[in-house]
């Protein structure tokens, strides 16, 4: 794997080749940095090396930002590659778990008050 930031000094033609010259994803849904990606199965024979690396990394859910960091590729390149994998159903994307709303402060104070009276 590349070291984080390796792409910064990399040949721009390499990034162009990796994405096939595309700058956007084929998937209509937008992938943001915290979107979780999980592989549907292991890498398949004949996959582009970067696609196979993503599938291997995503055996457990990883965010788009984590995938980018592990591969040492810009997020823009990773989102194009993820779009390919999503279209071919090699990976699935899901929104991160949202934080539960905090309970009402008055309720918490009432519970504390009730516990103190015990």
C-alpha positions as MATLAB code, in Angstrom:
seq = 'XXXXXXXXXXXXXXXXXXXXXXXXXXXXXXXXXXXXXXXXXXXXXXXXXXXXXXXXXXXXXXXXXXXXXXXXXXXXXXXXXXXXXXXXXXXXXXXXXXXXXXXXXXXXXXXXXXXXXX';
ca = [
       0.000    0.000    0.000;
       0.993    3.562   -0.485;
       1.899    5.851    2.361;
      -0.664    8.591    3.112;
      -0.029   11.593    0.920;
       1.971    9.623   -1.676;
      -0.328   10.922   -4.388;
       0.669   14.536   -3.648;
       3.990   14.065   -5.413;
       2.689   11.413   -7.781;
       2.476   11.682  -11.504;
      -0.971   13.127  -12.363;
      -1.159   10.776  -15.333;
      -1.236    7.820  -12.912;
      -4.348    9.196  -11.199;
      -5.881    9.853  -14.613;
      -5.263    6.240  -15.641;
      -6.622    4.835  -12.364;
      -9.947    6.644  -12.869;
     -10.084    6.145  -16.630;
     -10.076    9.913  -17.044;
     -13.314   10.331  -15.091;
     -13.719   12.978  -12.437;
     -17.148   11.994  -11.169;
     -18.838    8.870   -9.907;
     -21.361    6.866  -11.922;
     -23.523    6.561   -8.814;
     -26.258    9.184   -8.415;
     -25.943    9.118   -4.605;
     -23.207   11.300   -3.244;
     -20.474    9.735   -1.199;
     -19.152   11.947    1.549;
     -16.169   11.419    3.803;
     -18.129    9.567    6.488;
     -20.135    7.254    4.233;
     -19.402    3.687    5.306;
     -18.374    1.160    2.658;
     -18.506   -2.617    3.145;
     -17.505   -5.315    0.654;
     -20.151   -7.750   -0.598;
     -17.496  -10.425   -1.261;
     -13.759  -10.771   -1.785;
     -11.897   -9.364   -4.793;
     -12.567  -11.071   -8.106;
     -10.095  -12.200  -10.726;
      -9.370   -9.492  -13.281;
     -10.246   -6.549  -11.039;
      -8.202   -3.383  -11.336;
      -5.614   -3.455   -8.489;
      -7.083   -0.386   -6.783;
     -10.594   -1.895   -6.905;
      -9.292   -5.144   -5.414;
      -7.486   -3.211   -2.675;
     -10.690   -1.395   -1.743;
     -12.664   -4.650   -1.609;
      -9.999   -6.231    0.621;
      -9.920   -3.209    2.933;
     -13.690   -3.121    3.269;
     -14.173   -6.599    4.715;
     -15.239   -4.569    7.759;
     -16.994   -1.212    7.206;
     -14.666    1.717    6.529;
     -15.428    5.347    5.773;
     -14.511    6.901    2.445;
     -11.910    9.033    4.259;
     -10.302    5.932    5.806;
     -10.139    4.171    2.451;
      -8.500    7.227    0.928;
      -5.937    7.353    3.740;
      -5.122    3.629    3.598;
      -4.658    3.678   -0.175;
      -2.793    6.984   -0.220;
      -5.121    8.277   -2.954;
      -7.125   11.522   -3.104;
     -10.750   11.265   -1.995;
     -11.857   12.333   -5.478;
     -10.115    9.313   -7.015;
     -11.465    6.972   -4.332;
     -15.046    8.147   -4.916;
     -14.721    7.385   -8.641;
     -13.409    3.896   -7.835;
     -16.149    3.347   -5.257;
     -18.722    4.388   -7.832;
     -17.482    1.618  -10.119;
     -17.660   -0.920   -7.293;
     -21.140    0.233   -6.245;
     -22.482   -0.070   -9.791;
     -21.079   -3.609  -10.053;
     -22.412   -4.383   -6.529;
     -18.982   -5.390   -5.209;
     -19.478   -3.038   -2.253;
     -22.410   -1.449   -0.450;
     -22.573    2.083    0.934;
     -24.489    3.166    3.981;
     -24.811    6.320    5.960;
     -23.024    6.323    9.300;
     -25.089    5.680   12.400;
     -26.633    8.926   13.496;
     -26.223   10.121   17.020;
     -29.278    9.558   19.178;
     -30.906   12.768   20.386;
     -30.077   13.676   23.955;
     -32.892   13.232   26.466;
     -34.629   16.289   27.843;
     -32.592   18.009   30.558;
     -35.644   18.310   32.825;
     -36.144   14.527   32.646;
     -32.528   13.868   33.611;
     -32.769   16.296   36.535;
     -35.999   14.634   37.682;
     -34.352   11.195   37.591;
     -31.313   12.453   39.523;
     -33.595   14.129   42.066;
     -35.595   10.921   42.457;
     -32.424    8.840   42.914;
     -31.097   11.238   45.550;
     -34.330   10.887   47.542;
     -33.921    7.104   47.745;
];
